[in-house]
Amino acid sequence: MKRLENYVGLTVLGAIVMVLLVIMGLDALSAVIDNLPDMEGDFGFSEVLYYVLLMLPRKLTEYLPFAALVGCLAGLGSMANNSELVVMRAAGVTTSRLIWLVMRPTLLLIFVSMLVTEYVAPSAEQYAETRKALLTSGEEVFNLERGLWNRDGNEFMHFNVVQSGGVINGVKVFRFNDDRSLSRVIMAQRATYQEDGTWVLEKARIDKIGEQRIERKKYTTYNWDSPLTPKMLEVVAIDPEQLSITALWRAADYRTEQGLDARSFMLEFWRKVLSPLGTISLVLIGISFIFGPLREVTMGYRIFTGVIVGIVFRTTQDLLGPASLVFDFLPIYSVLVPILICAAIGTIMLRRA
């Protein structure tokens, strides 16, 4: 029985890994082609390959649910074609036991995926983006296109460029009174974070706005006290998709405290937290297909069906995600509803099998 369990597990694991490698290989090839126009300065072809390689960990976590579904259909399908599943069931192996044997390698891959999501993918992707910016423009920057807006109480801040290591270019700080009247404007060419927790503004100009007049002062350097830290700036400047689960929670909590919209961060948080359940629900559907309507069809038809189901699942989540932001319902619902539907369909089909 132990040999049988290992055989089923290795067959399914090998099929999932093979599908995952094929998908990631195609994605990597597409990414290399997309980045070829960006080759300039020190960002040559070898750097393009290195950049794409660093982006692969996030792709692994992104494609695992889809690969698990198709791999499950391929692995179990090959066993069904060889009548191995019929022999197993005739030998007394129950359907629930077979489900567990398929789920074991899936859970192993889910565990590895969650570790990659939390500890590998965010740092690798952020390093890839900053390295690319460094090689193409000479600066290690975040959010170059529109700058970054941030809020701390009655202060609203805009930064043109946020560099790693605690350097900001193009600083504007607008302070308001409790009655929402503007009281002070700070503008500086550059800000550098100090070890004592303050920021040193270079070539700063401060306008104090009174009821009758505006008092303007200029400083070569000016100490600016702010609770912002370089780490927090990088968190709020980076796209939610590039953050770890814990960083997403911290960023959402910080934005909520400041009265800012944190829904996009919570949406990505729930996507990553509930991703294991999504993978399990898709595998459950794959198993139900093998024991149900796809028992005696060709391998190509099984894979085609898996691709369609995976696309529908992902598209549904992608549509419900922005819808939760537009229609203001909890982001968790947009992630959880497709998972529950898949789990329900898989369970019903298995009971009928």
N, C-alpha and C positions, 0 to 999 in steps of 0.2 A: 504493500500500500504506500509506503514511503517513496518507493521508486516511481510509482504512478503520480503521486503528488508533485514530485520534483519535475517529472516529465511535462505535466500540464503547465506548471509554473514557468519553466524555462521556455516552453513553446510560445506561451503568451508574451512573456518578457522579451524574447527575441523578436517577435513580430512587432511589438510596440516600439522597441528601440530602432528597428529597421525603418519603420514608417517615420519615426522622429528624425532619423538621420537624413532620409530622403527630403523631407519637408524643409529641414534646416539648411540642407545643401542647396536646394533651389532658392531659398530665401537669401542665403549668403551670396549666391551668384547674382541675383537681382540687385542686392545691396551694393556689390562691387560695381556693377554697371551704372547704378544711380549716382555713385560717388565719383566716377571718373571725371565728370565736368568740374568737380571741385579741386582737381589736382592743380595746385599752384604753390609757389614758394618751396618750402621744405616738405610739403604734403604730396609726396610722390606715390607711385603705385604700391610700393612695399608698405607705406604708411596707410594706404587705403585698405590693404589686406589686414593690417594690424587693427585698424579701426573696426572693420567688419567682424573680426575675431572677438574683439572685446564686447561687441553687441550681442553675440550669440547666447550668453547666459540668460538674458531676458527673453530671447526668442524661444529658448527651451521651455521656460515656464509658460509662455504664451501659447505654444503649440501642443503642450502635453495633453490637454483634454481631447483635442481632435485626434492626435496620434494614438491615444489610448483606445478611442472608439474604433478607428480603422484597424489598428493592430489587433484588437480583440476579435473583430470580425474575420481578419485574415488568419490569425492563429487558431481560433476555434473552428473556423471554416475549413481549414486544411484537415483538422482532425475529424470533422464531420464527413468530409469527402472520402476519407479512408475508413469510415465506419468505426473509428476509435471511440467516439462518444457513445455509440450504440452498445459497444462492448463494455464500456465502463458502467453504463446504467444497468446492463444485464448482469454485471458482476456485483451489483448492489450499491453502487455509488449514487447517492441521491442528487437531485437537482440542486438543492441548497448546498451540498458539499462541493459540487462542481463550481457553483458561484463563488464560494469561499476560495477555492483553489485558483480561480481567475483573479479574484480581488487581491490576493496576497502580493503578487509582483506589482500590481497596480498601486497598492498602498506604499510599497517600497519606493517606487518612482515618485509618488506624491510627496513622500517624506524628503527625498533628495531635492525635489523641485521647490519645496518650501524653504529649505536651507539656502538654496541658490537665490530664491526671491528675497530673502532677508539679509544675507551676508555677502553674496557674490555679485549678483546682477546690478544693484544700485551703484556700488563703488566702481565696477567695471565700466558701466555705461557713462557715468559722470566723468571718469578719467578719459574715456574715449572722446567725449564731446569737448572737454577742456583741452585735451591734447591736439585735437583737430583745429580748434580755434587758435591755439598757440602757434601751430605750424603754418596756418593760413593767414593769420592777421597779426601774429607777433604778441598777442595778449591772451591770457587765460581768463575767459570771461563767461558770464551767464546772461541769457536774456538780452541779446544785443539789439533786437529789432525795435522794441517799443519802450525799453526801460522797465523799471520795477516801481510800482506804487506800494507803499506800506503805511500802516497806521499804528500809532501808539497813543492811546487816549485822545487828547485834543490836538495832537500833532499828526500832520499828514506829510509823508516824505516821498520824494521821487528821486530815483537814482538812474542815471543814464546807463552806466555799466557797473556791474558788480563783479569784481575779480576775486578769485580764491586767495586765501591768506589775509583777508581783512583789508582790502583796498577798494574804494569806491570812487568812480569818476563821475562828475556832474551831479552835485548834491543840491537838492532844493527841499527845504523844510518849512512848512506852513503851520503856524500855531494859532489856534482859535480860542477865544474866550468861551465861557459857558453859554453865553447868549449867541454863539456861532458867529461872532464878529472877528475878523482877522486882526491879530494883535502883533504878530512878528513873522518876518520872513528871513530865512537864512539861505544864502546861496554860497556855494564853494566849488572850486575847481576839482578838488580832490580831498578824500578823507581816508585816514589810516588808523586802524584799530591799535590801541596800546595795551600793554600787559595789565595796567591798572583798571581796565574796563571802560576807558573813555576813548573818544575819537578825536583825532587832531585834524582840523579842517585847514586846508591850505588855500591861500588867496580867497579868504571868506569876506562876504558882505552881509551885514545884518541890518535889516530895516525894522525899527520899532514903530508901530502904527498907533498913534494916539487919536484923540477926538479932533484935534485941531491941526496937527502936523505929523510928518513922518521924520523920524530921526534915523539917519543912516551913518553907519560906521563900517570901516574897512580894516581887515586884519590880515597880516601876513600868515599867521597861524592862530587858530582859536580852538580851545578845548570844548568839545561838545559832549555833554553827558546824555547817554541814551542807553536803554536796556538792551538794545540790539547787539547781537554778537555775530561774528562772521559765520558761524555754523548755522545760526537761525536764518541769516540772510540767504545762505546757499540753499537752505531747505525751502524757503518761500519763493526763491527765484527759479528753482528747478521744476520742470514739469512733474505733475503728480505721478505719472507712469514711471518715472525714473527713481522714485523713492521707495524705501523699504516699508514694511508694514508699520513698524514702530515710528519711523520718521513721518509717515502719513498721519498717524494718530496725533503726534506732537504738533505737526503743522496745522492740522484741523483745529486742535484745541487752542493753539496760539491765535489763529485767525478768528475763531469764535470769541475769544476774550477781547480782541480788538474791534469787534463789531463788523468783521469782514465776512464775505461769503466763503464758507468752507465746504460747500456741497460737492464741488468737484473732487476735493481731497477725500471726502467721506465715500464718494462713489468708487474711487479707485481703491480705497481701503477695503470696502466690502467685496470688491471684485477679487482682490488678492486673498482675503481671508476665506471667502467661500469657494475659491477655485478648486480645492480638493473635493468638495461636495459636487461641483459641476462635473469633474472628471469621473467620480463614482457613478453619478446618474447616467452619464453617457455610456460607460462600460456596462451598466445594468441594461440599457437599451440594446447594446451590442449582443449581450448574452441572450436576451429575449428574442432577438432576431434569429439567432442560430437555432434555438429550440423551437422557433415558431415559423414565420413566413419565409425565412431564408435558409431553411434546413437543406433543401435539395437544389439550390441554384448554383450558378457558376461563381468562381472566386471574383471575377471581374464585376459581376453584378453586386456582390456583397460589398466590395470596396466602393463602387459607385454609390450604393445606398448609404454607406457610412459617410462618404464625402458630403452628400446632400444633407443628411441629418446634422452633421457637424456645422455646415454652413448656416443652416436654418437656426441652430442653437446660438451660434455666435452672432448672427445678424439680429436675432431677437434681443439679445443682451445689449448689442450696440445701439439699437433703436430705443430701447427702454431707458438706457442710461441718460442720454440727452433729454429724453422726455421727462425724466424725474426732475431735471434742473429747470425745464420750461414750465411744467405744470405743478411744480413744488410738492411732490410727494417724496417720501423717504427713499433715498438711494438704495437701501438694502432690498426694497421690493423689486426694483428693476433687475437686480442680480439674482434674487432668490426665486422669483416666479418661474423663469425658464427651467431652473434646476428642479423645482418641485413638479413641474409638468413632465419633464423627462423621467424623473423617478417614478411618478404615478403610471406613466405609459409602460415603462419597463416592468413594473410590478404586476400590472394587470395582464400584460402579455405572457409573463412567466407563469402566472396562475392558470392561464388558459392552455398553456403548452402541455 
